[in-house]
């Protein structure tokens, strides 16, 4: 590569990096963030649960979730779906239809009890940018159909006690 080509490539990279770090909501890629390996969700009614994050398997999903959690996006949002096998929250409207659509990020992680995934639209190429769910039981019918980005390490008793309308107090990312 000649010097001019190298300088143009370097300048383009610098511009792209600067644009990516602004956190603009219109961007399809999440802003870069510090390493995120663990999330602890505290409920407003008391109790908390913790899950490991898998940036090695779902880097865009983990980065987006971590950025939203660190910004306080999830504070006060509810769990709008609670069934015998799953709890789901993180919808800014509380209806199950809120949030933006982003490209899906599938992987080979199995949906075993405690797996954490991201909701998606009817179009498998698109997933939600904020709604997450935790499966209470092995749910292999979801394998390869949803982005799996974490696994519960503590608090299954809290997950089992979640009711529709329970609010998220905070999500701490480490």
Secondary structure, 3 states (H helix, E strand, C coil): CCHHHHHHHHHHHHHHHHHHCCCCCCCCCCCCCCCCCEEEEEECCCCEEEEEECCCCCHHHHHHHHHHHHHCCCCCCEEEEECCCEEEECCCCCCCCCCCEEECCCCCCCCCCCEEEEEECCCCCEEEEEEEEEECCCCHHHCCCCEEEEEEEECHHHHHHCCCCCEEEEEEEC
